[in-house]
């Protein structure tokens, strides 16, 4: 049996919450059978069946109970509500006829969080439906998404083509009963990981003024007492800023804090642009060019123990995570001790096992990182 078949055979058939893990990433998986789900190949129409207890047959102005439910679901979607830790509520809404114009010929799904004013969630989701023979079909795996006060939802516009659902109704939705499967891996970001100021972070005016002032100090040639050299280039900085922001720089500078002469720090194996971006982060908590060099920033964050910068680099990499590069990302996560990147890459491989294991880079992972392969199997059987 191949690895992908093994992982498929371990897929969860029930519902539950897996909180017993040592890495902070939690798991929720469930199945919901949606009763009286409208399976239509066209606009809604009343069934027209006569009701012995009424004088009229079912029509647009006098719908029977079943048609009333179907019409309500078509207009508002089928809503299931759930809760996570910290009282975070979320809803999974299935729209039989889409929600927006582009999805009108498809079943679509909306994952909606209720309130995330002070929390940030990093999540990886899988949606699918279960056929009568117990096989998962129409599997759709999201990329790794970040949810916070600025982004509270994820919309899968084209989950299932309605024509397919109509043609295969006896297999996928017999008796107008559609079984939807949902799995989410998620982590609440802690205080360390939320210390970085991201592009999408809403910044109140006093803090914004402070960050701009810090940027001004960095760009000023006044009062600096330290120089970072990268080959022929140099950056003028302040020892106190470096020392309080990085324990590595603190160790370098602690015996030189009382010296009044200029201190020079030489940095090798990193480009000038990468070092400048790191210094900008040290002063402002921002990394505006992170998307241009996420690998370098992850590497330099590891070297100088900058967890906030590592988080920003990780989130930048998540934007482009796919079955073609997940093995590369997984290896980088090991080299840079990027725990969150590693944990979500492992779970992404689990959810996309059949596709990932066809990639030639997968063989290198199998040969070089047997413990990671073991982790994937443990996740598949809910042992991690």
N, C-alpha and C positions, 0 to 999 in steps of 0.2 A: 504493500500500500504506500502510495506517495505521501509526502508531507502534507500537500494541500488536501488530499482526501482524508488524512488523519485529522487535520484540523476541522474539516467539515463535519466529520463524524462526532466531534466533541461539541458542536454548536449547542447552545442552551435551548431547551424546548419549553422551559417554564419561565416564570417571572420571579424577580428577586432583586435584592440589593447586596452587593459584595463590598463590605467595608473592612474586611479583615486582610489588610495588606500593609506592607512595611514601607511603601514608597509614596504614600499620600494620594495616589490616583485611585479613585473609587469607581464603582461600576454599578449601573442600573440596567436591568434588561427585563422586558415584559412582552407579553402578547395580549392584544385586545381584539376580540371578535366583535365587529361592528354589525349590529342587527339592522335589518331593513335598509341596507345600504343601496342607494339608487344605482342600478347598473343600466345606463341608458345610452343608446346610440343616436343621440339627437336631443332636442329640448324636452323638458318634462311634459308628460301627458298624463291625465287622469286615467285610471284603469277602466272606467266605464261600467264596472260591475254593479248590478242592482243589489240594494240592501233590503232584505225582507222587513226590516224594522223601520224603513224610511220609504217615502213615496217616490223619491227620485233615485236614479243611479248616480254613481260617483262621477262628478264633473268638476270643471274648474271652479265653479262657484259653490259646490257642495261636495267637498272631498271626503272620502272615507278615512278612517283612522290611519290605515297603512299609508295611503297617499299623502296625508297631511304630514306624517313623520318624514317621508321621503322628500317632500318639498322643503320642509324646514331644514333638513340636513343639507340639501342642495344649496340653499340660500346662506346658511350659517356655518356649515361644516359639522363634522362629528367631533365633539370636544371631549378629551380625556385629561383630567387634572391630577398632578402628582406633587410630591414634596421631596426636597433634598435636605441636607444638613443646614443648620443655621436658619431654619424656617423658610428657605428659599422655595417658592412655589413655581411650577411651570406647567404649561399646557401643550398637548400635542393635538393639533386640529387637522383633520383630514377633510379636504374639499373635493367632493365627487366631480365637480364641474370646473375645477380650477378656482383661483381667487382673482387673478388679474387677466387682462386681455390675452397675453402671450400663452397662458396656460389653460385657455378655455376648453381645449380638446383633451385635457389630461386630468387625471387625479393628482392633486398637489397636496403638500404637507407643510404646515407651519409649526415650528418649535418656538414657543413664546415663553420667556421668563417674566414673572410678575413684577419683581422689584429687585434691582441690583444697585441701589444708590451708593453703597459703601463696599461692594464686593466685586471681585473680578474672577471669572470662571474660564478656565481653558478646557475645551471639550472636543471630543471626537465621537461622532454619531454614525449609526448605521440604521437604515430603514429597509424593510422588506415586507413581503406578504407570504403567507403560508398556504400552499395548495392543499387539496384534499388528501394527497399522498404524503403529506408532511414535509415536502420539499420547499426550501426558501426560494422565492423567485423575485425578480425585479429589485435585486439588492442595490442599494445606493449608499455609498460611504462618503461622508463629508470630508473635507480637509479638516485640519485642526483649527477650530474657531475660538476666538476670544469674545466673551460676553461680559459687558459691564454696563454702567449707566448710559453710555453712548450707543451701545448695540445690545438689544435685548432679544433678538429673534433671528432665526434662520429659516429661509423660505425655499423649499424644494419645489420649483414650479412644475416640472415635468416628471413626476414620479412614475405614473403608468399612463400609457395611451388608452383612452377610454374605448377605442375600437378593439384593442386587444382584450381588454377586460370583458367587453360584450361578447366577443367571439369565443372566449375561453371561460365563459361564466360557469359552466358545469364543473370545471376543475378549480377555478380560482375563487368563485363566490357562489357556491350552490345555495339556493334558497335566499339569495340576497344577503348572505352572511360573508363578510370580508374580514379575514384575520390578518391584522397588521402586527409586525414585529418591530420592536425598537430597542436599540442598545446604545448606551452612552457611557463613555469613560470620561471622567472629569476630575479636575483638581481646583480647589480654591487657592488662589495665590496668597501667600503669607506676607507679613510686613516687609521682609527683605525683598521679595520679588516685586512688590508694588512700590518700592522706593524710587524706581526709575520714572522719569517723566516722559511719557510716550507722545507721539504726534497727536493722537486722538484724545489725550487727557485734557479735561476741562480744567483750566487753571484760573483760580480767583485772582483778582487784580493785585492784591498785596504780594502774593507769591510770584506772580508774573513780573512785577517790578523788581523783586529780589533777584530772580533768575537773569533778567536782563542786565542788572547791575553786575552780577557775577561774570556774565559774558563780557561786559565792558572792562572789568578788571583783567581778564585773560588777554584781551586785545590791546591793553594799554602797555606801554613800555616802562611804566613807573613802578617803583617799589618791589620789583621782582628780586629774588635772592637765590634763584636756582635756574639752571639751563639744562634742558633735555637735548642731547645731540643724537641725531639719526643720520649717520654719514656726514655729509657736508651741511645738512640742514640743522636748524636749532629752533627750540621753542622756549621762550622765557616764561617761567612759572614761579609759584610761591611754595616754599617747603611746607608751610602749615596746611595748605590745601591738599597737597599730595599725601602728606602723612596722615591726615584725619580721614581721608577717603579710601586709602588702600593700606592694608597691613604690611604688604610687601614694601611699599615706599616708606612706611613708618620705620621698618627695620633698617632700611638703607640710611635714613636721615636722623634717627634718634640720637646718635652720637654727634651730630653736626648741627643740632638745633640752636646751640648757643654761639655758633661761629658766625661772624659777621661777613666773612668773605663769600664770594659767589661759589656755589656748589654746582658741580656738573655731573649729570647722570647720562651715561651712554646706553642707548637701546639698540640692539641688533636683531636681525631676523624679522623685522617688521617694516613695512613701507612707511614713508613719512606721512602719507594720508591717514593710515591706520592709527599711528601714534597721535596725530592731531585730533582725530575723532575721539580717541580715548581721553585725551586731555580735556577736550570740550565736555565730555561726559563727567569728568571729575569735577569740573567747575559748575556745570548747570544741570546735571542729571539727564541731559538730552543727547541724542545721537542722530542728528538729522540725515546723515549719509549712510545709515546702517544698511539700507537695502542694497547699496552699491558694493559692500564688502562684508557680508555677514559672517563668512568663514573666518576672515582675518580678525574680526571683532570678537568672535567667540574664542579664538585662540589667545588673543591678547587679554581678554577678560579672565581666562583661566590662569595665565601667567601672573597677573597682578591681583588675582582674587577679588574681582569686581562682580559680585553676584547680580547686581542690578543691570549692568551692561550685558552680562551673559543672558539675562532674561530678555532684554531687547533684541539681542542677536537671535535667540531661539525663536521668538515670535516672528522675526523677519523670515527665518527659514521655513516656519510653518506655512507662510503664505504660498509657498511653491512646492510643498510636499506632495509627491505623487508616487505611483508604483515604480516609476523609472529611477527615481533618485533616493527612495527611502533607505536602500541598503547603504548608499554613500553617507547619508545623514546619520544612520545608525553607527557606522564606523567612526565618524567625526565625533559623535556624542561620547563614545568611549574614550577617544583620545583627549577630549577636552573636559571630561568629567561633567558633561552637561546632562544632569539627571532628568530634567523634565523633557528635554529633546529625546533622550534615550527611551524613556517610558512610553511616550506617545508613538515613537517609531516602532517599538515592539508591538504595540496594540494595533497600529496601522497595518503592520504585516499580518497579524492575526486576522484582521477583518478582510484583508485582500490577499489571502494566502495563495489562491490559485493563480492570480496575476503576477504576484511578486516572485514566486518560485520559478517562474519561467524566465526571469531575468538572469543573464549570465553573471551579474554581480552577486547574486544570491549564493552561488557556490563558494565565493571567497568568504562570505560571512559564515557559512556552515563550517568551512575548514579552519577559520581563524578564531571564531568566537562561539565555541560549543555551549558555553554557559548562557549566552543569549538565546540560543535555540531552545535550551531547556526552559528558559523563562517563557517563551512563546507557548510551549506546550502546557505549562502550568496555568497560564492565563486561559488557554482553551478549555481546561477542565476545572476552572474556578479555584485553582490551588494557589494563586498568587494575587 
